[in-house]
Amino acid sequence: MAEPRWDVQCRDPFGRDRALTVIVDRGRVVLVPPPGASAVLSAQQTRRLRQALDQAAGRTSE
């Protein structure tokens, strides 16, 4: 079965569309930044990231 994955849309500092990816790997939450390793998020995108992180944390084996 594929590991759970969430993509959160964002922009880089230059205004280009990018995405932060949240995955669960071997019971750990992994946050994969966009190329360039920085992301600019709106308030709505920040809420989506929080939701994705909460969902990923719920899938880990503590």
LODREN-460130 format. One record per residue: x, z, y of N, C-alpha, C in turn; residue number from 1. Coordinates in pm, 1 decimal. Atoms other than C-alpha are relative to their C-alpha. Layout:
# LODREN-460130
n_east;n_up;n_north;ca_east;ca_up;ca_north;c_east;c_up;c_north;nr
X;Z;Y;X;Z;Y;X;Z;Y;NUM;
...
This chain:
# LODREN-460130
n_east;n_up;n_north;ca_east;ca_up;ca_north;c_east;c_up;c_north;nr
84.3;0.0;-117.9;0.0;0.0;0.0;88.9;0.0;124.4;1;
-76.0;9.1;-124.9;127.1;-84.0;350.0;-12.4;130.3;77.5;2;
2.0;-120.0;-84.1;220.6;200.6;579.0;-92.9;-23.1;119.2;3;
85.3;14.2;-118.9;-27.0;268.2;862.2;82.4;-44.0;120.7;4;
-70.0;52.8;-117.3;63.9;87.7;1184.6;-99.3;-14.9;115.0;5;
79.1;16.0;-120.5;-69.9;95.1;1540.1;86.8;-68.2;104.3;6;
-68.9;65.8;-110.4;31.5;-136.1;1824.7;-71.8;36.4;129.1;7;
54.5;-39.3;-129.8;-19.4;-11.3;2180.9;57.0;-95.7;103.5;8;
-43.7;96.4;-100.6;-5.1;-280.0;2447.5;56.9;71.9;121.7;9;
-61.1;-54.4;-120.4;216.0;-210.8;2749.2;70.7;-114.3;72.4;10;
-81.9;97.9;-72.6;444.8;-389.8;2993.1;141.1;55.5;9.8;11;
-136.1;-46.1;-25.9;817.1;-377.3;3046.9;16.5;15.7;151.1;12;
-16.5;-21.1;-145.3;963.4;-289.3;3389.5;-10.6;-127.7;83.4;13;
9.3;127.6;-70.7;951.6;-661.0;3479.8;-140.6;-59.3;-4.7;14;
138.7;44.4;3.4;576.2;-689.2;3414.7;-36.9;-88.5;-117.5;15;
29.4;84.2;117.1;600.1;-879.7;3085.5;-77.3;79.9;-103.5;16;
77.4;-65.0;105.6;350.3;-801.0;2809.8;90.2;37.8;-116.4;17;
-75.6;-53.1;112.9;502.3;-587.3;2533.9;-91.5;91.6;-81.1;18;
77.0;-95.7;79.5;387.7;-337.4;2270.4;92.2;108.6;-53.3;19;
-61.8;-110.6;71.5;489.6;4.2;2144.0;-64.0;1.4;-137.5;20;
53.7;-4.1;135.4;449.0;32.2;1768.5;18.3;140.0;-55.6;21;
-3.3;-130.8;64.5;364.4;354.5;1587.9;-22.6;-24.1;-148.5;22;
15.9;13.5;145.3;417.5;366.1;1210.2;26.3;135.0;-65.3;23;
-29.8;-116.9;81.3;426.3;631.2;940.8;91.5;-47.2;-111.8;24;
-98.3;37.6;101.1;733.0;609.9;717.3;47.9;124.9;-71.9;25;
-41.7;-114.0;82.2;794.3;857.9;436.0;-37.3;134.2;62.6;26;
50.6;-124.6;-54.6;583.4;1123.8;601.1;44.8;32.0;140.6;27;
-44.1;-22.2;-137.2;735.5;1081.5;946.7;-60.2;-105.1;91.5;28;
53.1;92.3;-99.9;595.6;922.0;1261.4;118.2;-67.5;69.6;29;
-106.4;77.8;-62.8;816.6;643.3;1398.8;-59.1;-75.2;118.1;30;
41.3;71.2;-120.6;774.9;513.8;1754.1;104.3;-107.8;27.7;31;
-90.2;113.9;-19.6;926.9;166.2;1793.3;-25.0;-56.9;139.3;32;
18.8;49.8;-136.2;982.3;68.4;2156.4;7.9;-152.5;5.3;33;
-13.2;144.6;-17.5;955.5;-286.4;2288.5;145.6;-37.6;26.3;34;
-136.2;41.6;-33.8;1270.6;-493.3;2338.7;37.4;50.1;140.0;35;
-43.3;-56.7;-127.8;1471.0;-339.1;2620.4;-18.0;150.4;5.6;36;
16.4;-144.4;18.4;1366.0;11.3;2510.0;-65.1;72.4;117.1;37;
79.4;-71.0;-100.0;1138.6;87.4;2803.4;-137.5;-63.1;7.5;38;
138.1;46.0;-4.7;764.4;60.8;2849.3;-69.1;61.5;121.2;39;
80.7;-46.0;-112.7;529.0;91.7;3146.2;-144.3;-0.8;-47.2;40;
135.2;-12.6;51.3;184.6;220.3;3048.1;-96.8;41.1;110.1;41;
108.0;-44.0;-87.4;-139.2;248.4;3240.5;-57.1;129.7;-58.1;42;
63.7;-121.2;51.2;-349.6;563.1;3203.3;-74.9;-29.9;-129.6;43;
74.3;37.3;120.7;-567.7;383.0;2947.7;95.8;-25.8;-116.9;44;
-97.3;25.8;105.6;-264.2;265.1;2750.3;64.4;130.4;-47.7;45;
-53.6;-130.9;37.9;-127.3;620.6;2755.4;-96.4;72.4;-92.1;46;
100.1;-61.5;88.0;-453.0;744.8;2604.0;1.6;-65.9;-137.0;47;
-6.7;71.3;127.5;-427.4;474.5;2335.3;124.0;42.3;-79.3;48;
-121.3;-47.6;67.3;-70.7;583.2;2255.6;-22.5;139.6;-57.1;49;
29.6;-135.8;49.0;-183.2;945.9;2227.9;-88.6;-5.5;-123.8;50;
89.9;14.6;114.1;-462.8;840.1;1993.4;75.6;-51.4;-123.4;51;
-77.1;54.6;112.0;-223.8;635.2;1777.6;93.4;106.1;-57.9;52;
-89.0;-105.8;47.9;24.4;924.6;1758.2;-77.4;108.1;-74.3;53;
84.0;-98.2;69.7;-254.1;1167.9;1664.6;-40.8;-49.3;-138.4;54;
40.9;57.9;127.9;-376.4;934.4;1389.6;118.6;-6.5;-96.0;55;
-119.4;7.7;85.3;-23.1;880.5;1259.1;38.8;138.3;-48.7;56;
-34.5;-136.2;39.9;45.3;1255.4;1257.7;-94.0;49.8;-109.6;57;
97.2;-38.8;102.5;-271.0;1303.9;1053.0;27.6;-63.2;-135.5;58;
-32.5;67.5;126.2;-130.5;1069.3;787.0;131.4;46.2;-60.6;59;
-127.5;-48.5;53.4;197.9;1252.3;739.7;-24.4;114.5;-97.2;60;
7.8;-114.3;92.3;257.9;1498.4;460.5;92.4;107.6;53.3;61;
-79.7;-107.1;-62.0;370.5;1817.1;628.6;53.9;92.3;-104.6;62;
